[in-house]
Amino acid sequence: MLRKALHVLGGVVVLSGLAGVFNDPSYAGSGIQFSCNTRGSLPTTVAYNLAEGTSMTVIRWYSEYFTGSGYDPLSRCQQVSARFQQAYNSDSLNYITAGIVNGLPVICAATPGGSCNSSNMLFTLKPGVDAAATMQRLFDVRDSASPALLESQERTYINLMQKLAPVGVEAPKAKANSQAAPNNRSRAF
């Protein structure tokens, strides 16, 4: 019972800290705000365009796989939403890719040609899950439908800001040198 109360209290502390960040006047009226809300009874990471007053669902958290480690869907939603916001605020959320960190598949924020590490990791997936396929499904990327997908021989990158364009974010362009690098034949779809 005490553990459960501490877990809930921890979630409240996380939410309170996030509320302070998002109420900061420097964020008011511009940019994107990522937060965890409940949509249809599921904790959901949502991207809000503060200037336009629009929103877009990014991730719906339903897996209980990490609950035994203290990360139920709600706490994962809160923590991952905060990671998305931190990456956005530091201007490092332009592209996401899949990789392995500590032996587990992850989705992370990276520049084209970059890889995943504990500093840029956004969230962890279940062991054995194909992180690249999950990333593509997550953002509903289809080979013929989206120029937001950037592939190389080694890794796939999704231009997240372009995927969020319906929310009103201007998409950055990939640097020419990262697309023309040897052994990194990139193509946009």
FIFI-243908 format. One record per residue (C-alpha): residue number from 1; y, z, x. Coordinates in Angstrom, 2 decimals, decimal comma, always signed. Layout:
# FIFI-243908
k;c2;c3;c1
NUM;Y;Z;X .
...
//
This chain:
# FIFI-243908
k;c2;c3;c1
1;+0,00;+0,00;+0,00 .
2;+2,38;+0,92;+2,81 .
3;+1,55;-2,33;+4,64 .
4;+2,31;-4,32;+1,49 .
5;+5,61;-2,49;+1,02 .
6;+6,56;-3,14;+4,66 .
7;+5,60;-6,79;+4,26 .
8;+7,85;-7,11;+1,21 .
9;+10,63;-5,21;+2,98 .
10;+10,27;-7,54;+5,96 .
11;+10,71;-10,52;+3,62 .
12;+13,82;-8,95;+2,14 .
13;+15,24;-8,39;+5,63 .
14;+14,55;-12,02;+6,53 .
15;+16,19;-13,19;+3,32 .
16;+19,15;-10,90;+3,85 .
17;+19,63;-12,26;+7,35 .
18;+19,46;-15,82;+6,07 .
19;+21,94;-15,06;+3,33 .
20;+24,40;-13,88;+5,97 .
21;+23,97;-17,10;+7,94 .
22;+24,38;-19,31;+4,90 .
23;+27,41;-17,38;+3,63 .
24;+29,19;-17,96;+6,95 .
25;+32,37;-19,94;+6,18 .
26;+31,57;-22,44;+8,95 .
27;+28,69;-23,73;+6,80 .
28;+30,58;-23,78;+3,52 .
29;+31,03;-27,16;+1,89 .
30;+29,41;-29,32;+4,55 .
31;+26,06;-30,23;+5,99 .
32;+22,57;-29,35;+4,91 .
33;+21,25;-25,91;+4,06 .
34;+17,50;-25,28;+4,16 .
35;+16,24;-22,40;+2,09 .
36;+13,10;-21,05;+0,48 .
37;+13,07;-21,08;-3,31 .
38;+10,40;-20,90;-5,96 .
39;+9,82;-24,17;-7,77 .
40;+7,08;-24,26;-10,36 .
41;+5,71;-20,89;-9,12 .
42;+5,28;-22,18;-5,54 .
43;+7,44;-21,10;-2,61 .
44;+9,28;-24,28;-1,61 .
45;+11,40;-25,25;+1,38 .
46;+14,39;-27,09;-0,07 .
47;+17,20;-29,02;+1,64 .
48;+20,59;-28,69;-0,08 .
49;+23,56;-30,96;+0,54 .
50;+26,42;-28,49;+0,27 .
51;+29,12;-31,14;-0,14 .
52;+27,30;-33,19;-2,78 .
53;+25,57;-30,35;-4,62 .
54;+22,20;-32,15;-4,43 .
55;+18,81;-30,93;-3,25 .
56;+15,47;-32,29;-2,07 .
57;+12,08;-30,61;-1,88 .
58;+10,81;-30,67;+1,70 .
59;+7,58;-28,58;+1,62 .
60;+5,67;-26,78;-1,13 .
61;+3,75;-23,84;+0,26 .
62;+0,43;-23,24;-1,47 .
63;-2,14;-22,71;+1,32 .
64;-3,36;-19,14;+1,71 .
65;-5,05;-19,95;+5,05 .
66;-2,64;-17,90;+7,21 .
67;-2,42;-14,93;+4,80 .
68;-4,93;-12,94;+6,87 .
69;-2,53;-13,23;+9,82 .
70;+0,36;-11,89;+7,74 .
71;+1,77;-15,27;+6,72 .
72;+1,32;-15,77;+2,99 .
73;+2,95;-18,83;+1,39 .
74;+6,21;-16,99;+0,66 .
75;+6,64;-15,61;+4,18 .
76;+5,76;-19,01;+5,70 .
77;+8,31;-20,64;+3,41 .
78;+11,00;-18,17;+4,47 .
79;+10,27;-18,44;+8,17 .
80;+9,88;-22,22;+8,24 .
81;+13,02;-22,75;+6,15 .
82;+14,89;-20,62;+8,70 .
83;+13,43;-22,71;+11,57 .
84;+14,53;-25,93;+9,85 .
85;+18,03;-24,46;+9,45 .
86;+18,18;-23,29;+13,06 .
87;+17,06;-26,72;+14,32 .
88;+19,59;-28,42;+12,02 .
89;+22,41;-26,13;+13,18 .
90;+21,61;-26,87;+16,84 .
91;+21,52;-30,63;+16,11 .
92;+17,87;-30,90;+17,15 .
93;+16,34;-31,76;+13,77 .
94;+16,97;-35,50;+13,89 .
95;+13,32;-36,41;+14,53 .
96;+10,09;-34,58;+13,85 .
97;+6,68;-35,22;+15,36 .
98;+3,21;-33,71;+15,47 .
99;+1,51;-32,01;+18,37 .
100;-0,55;-29,07;+19,56 .
101;+0,89;-25,65;+20,48 .
102;-1,38;-22,75;+21,46 .
103;-4,39;-24,86;+20,49 .
104;-3,20;-25,39;+16,89 .
105;-1,78;-28,51;+15,24 .
106;+1,97;-28,22;+14,59 .
107;+4,96;-30,14;+13,27 .
108;+8,02;-29,84;+15,48 .
109;+11,57;-31,11;+15,98 .
110;+11,72;-33,46;+18,96 .
111;+13,61;-36,42;+20,34 .
112;+11,73;-39,74;+20,52 .
113;+9,50;-39,46;+23,57 .
114;+9,57;-35,65;+23,41 .
115;+6,65;-33,37;+22,67 .
116;+6,00;-30,13;+20,80 .
117;+6,33;-26,67;+22,34 .
118;+6,87;-23,13;+21,09 .
119;+10,66;-23,59;+21,17 .
120;+10,83;-26,63;+18,88 .
121;+7,87;-25,87;+16,60 .
122;+8,74;-25,89;+12,90 .
123;+5,35;-24,87;+11,47 .
124;+1,64;-24,57;+12,23 .
125;-1,17;-26,30;+10,39 .
126;-4,78;-25,20;+9,87 .
127;-7,12;-25,84;+12,82 .
128;-8,74;-29,26;+12,62 .
129;-6,00;-30,79;+10,46 .
130;-4,63;-34,16;+11,59 .
131;-1,01;-33,15;+12,19 .
132;+0,29;-36,74;+12,42 .
133;-1,30;-37,70;+9,09 .
134;+0,00;-34,50;+7,50 .
135;+3,50;-35,21;+8,78 .
136;+3,42;-38,71;+7,29 .
137;+2,11;-37,43;+3,94 .
138;+4,65;-34,63;+3,96 .
139;+7,51;-37,06;+3,99 .
140;+5,70;-39,74;+1,97 .
141;+5,98;-42,29;+4,77 .
142;+4,35;-45,67;+4,12 .
143;+4,04;-48,37;+6,78 .
144;+5,82;-50,98;+4,68 .
145;+8,26;-48,74;+2,84 .
146;+10,27;-46,72;+5,31 .
147;+12,37;-47,43;+8,41 .
148;+12,31;-43,68;+9,05 .
149;+8,97;-43,96;+10,85 .
150;+9,10;-44,55;+14,60 .
151;+5,75;-45,07;+16,34 .
152;+4,82;-45,25;+19,99 .
153;+1,43;-45,63;+21,64 .
154;+1,23;-41,89;+22,04 .
155;+3,06;-40,29;+19,13 .
156;+4,69;-40,89;+15,76 .
157;+8,24;-39,68;+15,06 .
158;+9,91;-39,41;+11,68 .
159;+13,68;-39,70;+11,46 .
160;+14,14;-36,62;+9,29 .
161;+17,85;-37,17;+8,74 .
162;+17,05;-40,61;+7,33 .
163;+14,40;-39,08;+5,06 .
164;+17,06;-36,62;+3,89 .
165;+19,56;-39,45;+3,29 .
166;+19,04;-39,15;-0,49 .
167;+20,51;-35,68;-0,02 .
168;+23,54;-37,25;+1,66 .
169;+22,87;-36,89;+5,40 .
170;+23,82;-39,71;+7,73 .
171;+20,77;-40,75;+9,76 .
172;+21,11;-40,87;+13,55 .
173;+19,98;-43,96;+15,42 .
174;+17,27;-43,71;+18,07 .
175;+18,56;-44,08;+21,62 .
176;+17,91;-47,55;+22,97 .
177;+16,35;-46,29;+26,20 .
178;+13,72;-44,22;+24,37 .
179;+12,60;-47,27;+22,39 .
180;+12,44;-49,56;+25,41 .
181;+10,65;-47,19;+27,77 .
182;+7,47;-48,55;+29,43 .
183;+4,25;-47,55;+27,65 .
184;+6,33;-46,49;+24,67 .
185;+6,30;-49,58;+22,48 .
186;+8,18;-48,35;+19,45 .
187;+8,52;-50,13;+16,18 .
188;+10,45;-49,14;+13,12 .
189;+9,00;-49,66;+9,68 .
//
